[in-house]
Every structure is written in C-alpha cells, then in structure tokens.
Amino acid sequence: MKISSLLTALIILISGTACGSLPILEVPSTPSTEATVPNPTPPVEVAYIKGGNVYLWKQDTNISTPYSSDGGAQAVTISNTGALIVYLRDGALFFVKPVTDIQSKVLVSHSYLQALLPAGYSDYHIHQFEILPDGHTVYFSVTTNSGSGGNDLFKIDSNSPLPVKVLGPGQGGNFHFSPDGHCYALARSNELLLLCDDDSKKTVLSFPPTCGFGAGNGPEIVWKSDSSGFYIVTPSITADTNQILARQDYWFITKAGQTQLKTFFFSWLFDPTYISPEGSQVAYLVSSGKSTTLHTVNLQGVDNPYISFPEGEIGFMGWNPDSTRIVFWLMNDAIPRLAQPNDFPLPLLTEQASLYALDDGTGTAIPNPVPVINGLRWMDNTTFLFEGNAGLYLEQLKGSISTIDAGADWIGIGPGPSFDFPHNP
C-alpha cells in the first residue's frame, strides 16, 4: 500500500558554461517566434478491483483492461510510473506490467511465506506492501493471524523475483517511504526507526507503549514532498495513560535522524490524529458529553476548534492537499462535507442522491448510517477519486463527475486500498 500523499512536480531548468579550450561563441539574441509548449499532464490511470479481479482504467481512452481472472483480489497498488501493478490474493502477492503483460504472475507465493512461519504459529499473511519510486522494487511485511508474531520485513525486485529479508521476526512495523525512495520510517507501537538505502536502522524516537496503535504498528507518518524529513504525533513521555485527555507531542524528524519537537496538544490518548500534507497542521477529535469537536493545531501551537457537532459523532475523512480544507461527515446524515476554518461546510459531492445509501435497501432508514463514499483519494487540490454506492468515480470540485466503473468493488479491509493511481513526483 502506498502512502496516499500527493506530490507537486518541480521542473528545474539548469544552464551552465562548459569548461575547456573551446571558444565561447556569442550569438545575438532574437525574439522567439515559437510558442512555449508546456509539458503535458500525464493521463489519469487507475488500478482497481472489480469482481475480485484487477483492472486498469485509462482516462484518455476511457477503457478498462482486466489483468487477472481468478478472483479473490483484496488490495492493489500501482507504481509512480504506472509500469507495475501489485496486488494481494489468497495470501500471495501477484504482479503485472501493463506495457508488456496481458496476465498477472506470482511475485511472492503463499507457500514461500508459510516456509518462514515461526514455531507455534499456524499462518503467515501479508501485513503491508508498497512499490518504491524506482518502479520495480517492492517492500512487504508479514505477520501471523494473531498479529503477535512475525512482523518480518522483506524486499523483492519484480525483474528478478527472489525475496530478500530486511528485518527479522519482531523487528518490523508500519513502513513509510520518503518520496524519493531513499529512506523509510518504521513506526512501531513504542518507537520510531529510520532506515535508508543500505537498510541499516537506527532508533530516532521512543515513546510510551500504546495499545491503540495495535501490535507492532505505530502512529501516522507524513513525509515532506522534498524528502527532507517527516512529521509524526506520539504520546508524550510524560503522558498519564490513566487520564482521558493526554498530551500528544508533534515532531519533525529530519532525514538525518535529528528530532525537533514542534508543539504539543491534548487529545484522547487512543484516538487517531490526522497530519495534513506537508505537516503544517494536525487534526484531532475531542468528545464531551453529547458533542464532538474537530480541532486543528498548527506548528506554532495555535489550536483552532474547527467545527462542533452537538449530537452524534464527526467522522474525519481526510485533508485536502492544500492543507487548509478538511473532509468530514456527520453521523446524522452521513454526507461528506468539505470545510475550512470560519467557512460554512458544503457537501463534497456534486450529485448526492444516487451515491448514498441511507436505507437498508427496502426503504427503511438506517438509524446510524455510514458514508457510502469509501477510500477518498485526492489527485490534486480539486480532483479526487472515491468509491460510492454504485462504483468508482472521478470528480472535480464543483464540477463534473465521471464514472470509472459502476461495478468496482469496495474491500474496506486488508493491508491496502481497492484502487490506486500513479503519484507522479
């Protein structure tokens, strides 16, 4: 699974003078008569699951091509270049190269994983997998069904499929690669590790063990787009786990492993926090009686009560890439809304009625509906993908909505998403 962060492309034109014995010719400048042709935006491609099989949709042709036929696909990811698709099925990893392949192949077999199983455990399964920015190396972690054993970390090259163990049993965790692919942060339930090209690791941060993160798992990590470092929220070493509200520390960790405490705030100890793209803000929820308030806090420690809902709950659905707007939904109507501070929140989607199931299919209202917009993924500040009540969609804010596939599956569980797209740096 890839880190759902979107990157801004920077095109740097560098000019220089060559050194040597050749003379420098001075050419008089003349106005150019040619129009500057901007680099074209790559057409949108989306890998997704339908009927348990993997498809690739291309916007320029509006055609979906199947790349598997055996069913059972649980999660899928696509490389930044779009040249490699990896997906999980029946405990194994499969891959396909759309440019040259018409059918998928086994990348890591289930039998290979079972041969590594520690004594006393009955099964190994893929916990997380991700394609590196190089477009061909895949990292994956494995764990047991109970989640209490294993947590090994491996890497494999799709050009020569032979797994290489990076970290042994019990040493892994949730890994998060830098956008340039040279380093990754490894978050565990009580510590943070940093590993770079040679896979040598060092512990850069320790914090109180928190069962809220799950066995071997750790808190959210958001890398800066220039790969200079990443942000993370951890329980404070002074936190009292017996208190309902506990101090949370907001850190920036440089690529060299230096730690910088930016600010702190108080929230529910076991509730998640949500770091904005580029790390400029953190969102968190605080409930009191029958009301729930969505807060944001910035790097200067300024806390802003974003919105409060008097009855029921607020569900956080993600940051817009501009790091100022938030998508959330309310329990009473399940409609996702987009809002920014001091602004009235508006429904996110252009067409509401056909995309939401607010009854059980018989016309009877569901008492506590959940949003039928799943896996919201922003492609840029105004374009997003989501799975609704009737398929997979591409929408422009306050603009058009396109149906990619009305029969796309929503998995909702497992180590990765049921759709993905290239994140071109």
N, C-alpha and C positions, 0 to 999 in steps of 0.2 A: 504494500500500500504506500502510496506516495503522500508526502506532505502536500494537503490541499492548499499551500501558499502560492500566490501568483506573482510573477516577477516582471519588472519593467525592463524592456530592452534598451540598451545604451549602445549607440553606434559612434565610435570614436575614430575620427579621421586623423591620422598622424602623418605629418610630412617632415622630411628631413633632407639634409645635404650629404651626399656620399663623399667619403674621404678618399684621396688618391691623386694620381698625377693627371687625370683627365681634366681638360679645361672646362670651366663653367660657362655654358652658353646662355646669354641673356636674350630672352625672347620677348619682344614687345607684347604687352597685354592687349587683347582686343575683346570687346564685349561678346559674350557667348550668345549664339542665336538658338541654341538648343534648350528646350525646357528641361528642368531638372525632374527626373523620374524617381519618385520615392520608392523605396524598397516595398514590394507588395506584402500585404499581410498574409501569412500562410492560411490556406483554407482550413476551416474548422474540421477536425476529425474527432470522433467519439467512439471509444470501445465500450461495449455494453453487453449485458446478459439478457437473453430472451429465450424462454422455454428451456433454461438451463444450458444454452449454448452461447458462444461468444460471437459477436458481430462487430464490424467496423463500419461506421457511417461517415460519409464524406459530404460536406456541405456543398461543394462545387458541383457534384453530380446528383446529390440527394438520393444516393443509393446506399443501402446497407448490404454488406457482404458477410456471409457466415464463414467462420473459420473453425468450427467444431460441430460435431453432430451426435456426440454420445450423451449429451445432457449432463446435469449434475454440477455445472459450474457454480461456484459460490462467491468468488471475488475476482476482479480483473484490474489490471493496471497496464498503462501504455507508456513507452519511453518518451522523453522530451522530443526526440526526432520523429516519433511515430513509426519507427522502423521495427520495433519489437513490442509484442503483446505477451504478457504473462498472466496466467490465471490459475486458480486453485480448483481442483476437482477430486473428490474421493481421497483426500489426504495427500494428493500429489500435486506438483507444480507442472504445468504444461506451458509451452511457448510456441509462438508463431511469428514469422517475419512476413508481414503482408506483401512486401515488394516481390518476394520470391516464392513464398509458400502458398499452397491452397488448403492445407490442413495442418492442424497443430501436432506437436510432438511432445514427448515426455522430457521434462527438464530435470525434475527430481522425483524419483519413484517413491511410492509409499513403502515398498519393501526395503529400500535403502534406509529410510528413516527408522523402520522397525528393527533393523540390524543394529542400530545405535542405542536402542532402548536400555535405560539403566535397570539393574536388577530390582524386582519388586514392583515394576510398573507394567501396565497392560497395553498402553498405546502411546504413540507419539503423534502430534499433529502440528501443522504449520501455524505459528502464532502471528507472524508478521512477515511481509515480503515487500521488496522495493527495488526498482530498477535505478541504477546510478545514472547521472547525467551523461556518462560515456556511451550510453545506449546499448550496452551488451552485458555488463556485469550486474548480477542480481544478488542482493543480500537477503537472507531469510533466517528466521529464528524458529525453533521448535520447542514444544513443551508437552507435558503429559495432560491427559484429560482433567486431572485434578488441579492442574496448574501449580502443583507444589514441587514438581521435579523437572529436570531438564533445563530449559531456558538456554540451550546452546545457540550459538550464532555461527552461520556459515555464509560463504560467498561462492558463486559459481559463474563461469563465463559461458554465455549462450553459444559462443563459437566453438567451445570445446567442453561440453557438459561433464564436469567432474567436480563435485563439491569439495571445498576446502574449509576445514574448521577454523574459525577465527577465535571463538571463545568457547571454553568447555562448559560442562553442566553447571548450572547455578551461577554462571558469570554474566549471563546476558541480561536483557531488559528491552524496553522500547527504544529503538534507534531512530535517529532523526538526522539525515544527511544535510550538509551545507549545500547551497545551490550550485557551487562549483564542484561538488562531489569529492573534495579532498579531505574533509573531516566529517565526523559524525558524533553527536552527543548521544550518550546511552543513559537513559533515565531508569533508575530502579526505585524501589519503594522507600529507600532511605539514603540514597547517594546518587551523585551525578558524575559520570565518567566522560572523558573526551578522548577520542581516538582519531588519528589522522592516517595518512597514506600507508604507513608501514603497519597499521593495526596495533601499534603499541598503545597501551592505555594508561591513563593517569586519573586519579580521583581529584576532581576540582571543587566539589562541594558535598557536604554531608548535612543531613537534617533528620529530625525525629522520624522514626518509622511510622508510617501512616497506612493503616489497613484500607483506607478509602481508595488508594491507588491500585489495590489488587496485588496478588502475588507476583513479585518480580517486576511489576510495572511501575511507572513513575509519572510525574506531572507533565503537563503540556510544555512543549518547547517550540519556539518560533525563531528561526534564523533570520538575520538581516539579508536583504537581497544581494548585498555585496560580499557575503560570506565572511564578514569581519568578526562575527560573533552571534550570539543568540540570547534570547530572553527566557526566563523561567520564573515561576512563582513556587515557593516552597514554604512549608510550615517553619516558623521561626524556631531557633534552638531554645528560645525562652518560652515557647508556647506551652500553655497548660491544657493538656488534652481533656481535662475534666470540664473545661469551660465550653459553653455552646459557641461563643464567638471567640476566635483565636487570632493571634497576629500572623499575617502572611507576609513573607519577605519577597520583594520583587528585585530580581538580579539581572545584570547583564554580564555574560561570560564571553571574554574575547577568544578569538581563535587560538591564541597562545595559552589559554587557560587561566588568565587573570580574572578575578571576580570583582564585580562592582555592585554594591548594594544601592539600588536607585531610590527605593522608597518602601513603605510598608503600609498595610491596612488591616482591618479586622473583618473577618467573614466567618461563615460556618466552616468548621475545621475540615469536614469531609465533603463539602460541596465543591464542584469544579470551578475553576476560574478560566477566563477566556481572554487570551492575549491577542491584541489587534495586529494586523500585518505591520511589519517593521517595528513592532513593540512599543509604540507611542502611548498605548493605553491598555488597561486591563478591565474587563467587565466581570462582575460577580453579583450574586443574588443574596438578599437578606430577607428572611421572613419574620414577621412579628404578628402574632395573633392571626387575623384573617387577611392580612395584607402582605404582599411581597413587593420588594423594591429592587429594581435593577440599577446597580451603581456602576460608574466608571471612575477609575483613578488614573491620573497621568504620571509621567516620570518625575514631576515636581511634587507629587504627593497630594495634588488637589483632587478631592473626592466630589463627584457630581452624582446626586440621585437622579438617574436618567428618567425613569418612569415608575410609578407605583400603581399597583392594581389592588383594589380594596378587597375583593373576594376571589378565591381560587388561586391559581398559580400563573407565573410567567415562564414560558419556555424559551431559552436562548437558542437561536438558530445560526448565529454567526455574524462576523463583521463583514461589512463591505470592504473591498480592497483599499478604499480611500482612508480607512481607519477612523472615520468620523461618524459613519452611519451603522446602525445595528438592525439585524432582522430578529424579530421575536414573535411569539404567538401567545394568545391568551386562552386559558382553559375553557372559558365560557363559549367561544365560537370557533376556536381552532384556526383562525385566519392569520397567516403570517403577515406581519407589518414591518415596514421599513421606517426608521425614525432616526433623527439626530437631536442633540440637545436643544431644548427650547423650541421644538418644532412639533406640530401635530403629526402623530404616526399615521401613515396611509397604507392601505392594503398593498402588498408586494406585487400581486399578480394582476394582469390586465383582465383576464376572464376568470371569475371566481367560481361560478355555479357548477361548471362542468368538471372542475378539477378537485372538488372536495366532496368527501362522503360524510355527511353529517347525520346519516341514519344507518341502520343495520342492513339495508337492502330491501326491507319490507315497508319502508315509510315510517318506521318507528325511530324517533330521535335517540341518539346515543347520549347518555347522561353526561359523560366526560369525554368528548371527542378528542382525538389527537390529530395533528395536521397531516393531511394526506400529501403534503409536499415533503418528499424524502431526499436526503443526500444533497441539499442545496450546495452548489459549487459555482463560485464566481470565476468567470474567464477574464473579466476586466471590471472597471467601475460600473459599467452599465449593462453587461451581458452575463447571464447566468444559466446554468443547467439545473434541472431538477426532475425528479420522478414524481408524478402526480397520480391521481386516482386512475387514470387511464393511459399511462405510458410515460415515455421520456420526452422532455420538452427543452427547447432553447428559446429564451425570451430576452428582449430588450426592455429596460426600464421605461415605462410609459410609452411602449412601442409595440412592435409586432411579437407574436408568439408563434413558434414553429413546432410542429410535431415531428420528432425524430423517428419514433416508433411507438405506436399505440399499444403494442404487446410486450414492451420491455418489462423485465422482472425487477421487483424490489426485494433484495435479500434481507438487508437490515441487520444481519448478524455476521460474525466471522471476522477474519483479520483484514478485510479490505472492502472497498466500495463495489457496487454492482455496475458502476460506469466510471470512466476516466477519460481524460483528454491530454494531449501533449502540452506541457508547460514550457513553452519556448523562451529561454532566457535571452 
